[in-house]
Amino acid sequence: MKKRWLRRLIYFVVVVGTAGFAFYQHKQSQKEKQTEEKKDLAFSSLEMSQVQSVSIKRKDKSIYFYRKGKDWWLDSPVKDVADRDIVGDWLQGLLSEKVKVIREQGADWEEYELDKNVKTIEITTTSDKKLKLNISYYSAFDGSFYIRKNEQLLLGDTSWATLMDKDGDYFRSYKFLDAPERPLSLRYSSKNFKVQLKMEKYKWHWVAEAAFPLSHSDLESYWTAITGVNFEKEVHSDTESLRKKFKLQTPDIEMELKFKGDKTWSVKVSPEIDGKFYALVSGRDYIFTLNKEQRDKILLTEKRIRDHRQPFQFEKSQAHFMDLKGYGLDIQLKKEKEKWEILQASVTEKDKKKPKNKPEDKLNEKELEKVLNRIQILSAKQYFGKKSFVKTSHLILKDKEEKVILELELSDPFESEGEKRVYVKSSKGEEVMALSFMSVGYVFSPSLLKMDIEKK
């Protein structure tokens, strides 16, 4: 018995040891492969996080951008914010570029047009080390470019032309808002709408008393929309005369966002002027231009961020009584031992006020489940404050103790904005709303009952 146990132990040790050795060899070969591949890179020992600034020069053009915290800034040809994504992609491309060593030293630089009149890239690292490449305007027979790195003569492929032939404008940020994180608060003001919100526990809340229920998902969509807004290429210097000309002293929209670390970002957007809109962004010394499509993404309205489904929400598991009356239905249901039963049921013709078909007193439980779900996805189309209307129908849900958990009072249908709608008042609030009559029809569903259809 002991020998058998010992044999198993030895076998186990051999298997584990062999697997471990194979894994070590694999990792070692991967590491050696990566080291070998890095030898072919123009900047073999440089990581993107080590780059502090970059200078690109060619003939009469010069570009210089540098890192400032999490952001990149242009210093030449203009002083402005650089687009962090574009800078990141460009640097990634540069640091991934491979070169071939033609000569380690002793090259005749004049022969390869690397003695003067060259393109240059100079990188300053976070440790203040400078790394420089001279790139010839002269290309080899296959379109490759000769490169000088210290005393080495290198050969790079045609992608070096793409890297070098960039204008300063290419790196400039035309983003309306370039924020890597959610704000802590939002203040928005326009002629038609004002709102002040704060972020708590990953959800938006009113700073003061709630004016209406907020839709967190719609606010997230709004955040996504404004971070995708881009300015036009038309840029003006920020002067008093231009502020006056573009009506930025009396802006149409003002927005302020506060972030962690007491950082504040703000913007002012002008009214429409000849089909364009002009914007002043904090921290930037320019007036930017927006087209109407991009400006409309910034517009904040009650309709855009209100939770239009909130008045129709309830806990489905709490529902034990249902009373549906109106639009040809009169049904009362009760839930006993997790099973719904019919207390009363009738279905009538809309016009003739007489039984359409004879109910079998059988409930369509699948349809009932659908109806309960449809109630929760009802969405208000309009709001009328404390408007009065003639109530012709109702929906009432109660719990086990027959306490109302949701009550809807509804009107006959009317025409509005090209569709049939009904007035509705929910027990969740005082405001009168309008619902699509089609969505109400799916709730007041005759299919709740299995019908014995009379044959003619």
Secondary structure as UniProt FT lines:
FT   HELIX           2..39
FT   TURN            42..45
FT   HELIX           48..50
FT   STRAND          51..58
FT   TURN            59..60
FT   STRAND          61..68
FT   TURN            69..70
FT   STRAND          71..76
FT   STRAND          80..82
FT   HELIX           84..96
FT   STRAND          98..103
FT   TURN            109..113
FT   STRAND          119..125
FT   TURN            126..127
FT   STRAND          130..139
FT   TURN            141..142
FT   STRAND          145..149
FT   TURN            150..151
FT   STRAND          152..156
FT   HELIX           159..164
FT   HELIX           168..171
FT   STRAND          185..190
FT   STRAND          194..200
FT   TURN            201..202
FT   STRAND          203..206
FT   HELIX           216..227
FT   STRAND          235..237
FT   HELIX           240..245
FT   TURN            246..247
FT   STRAND          253..259
FT   HELIX           260..262
FT   STRAND          263..269
FT   TURN            274..275
FT   STRAND          276..281
FT   TURN            282..283
FT   STRAND          286..290
FT   HELIX           292..298
FT   HELIX           302..305
FT   TURN            308..309
FT   HELIX           310..312
FT   HELIX           316..318
FT   STRAND          321..326
FT   TURN            327..328
FT   STRAND          329..336
FT   TURN            337..338
FT   STRAND          339..348
FT   TURN            350..352
FT   STRAND          358..363
FT   HELIX           365..376
FT   STRAND          382..383
FT   STRAND          393..398
FT   TURN            400..401
FT   STRAND          404..410
FT   STRAND          414..416
FT   TURN            417..418
FT   STRAND          419..426
FT   TURN            427..428
FT   STRAND          432..436
FT   HELIX           437..443
FT   HELIX           446..448
FT   STRAND          449..452
//
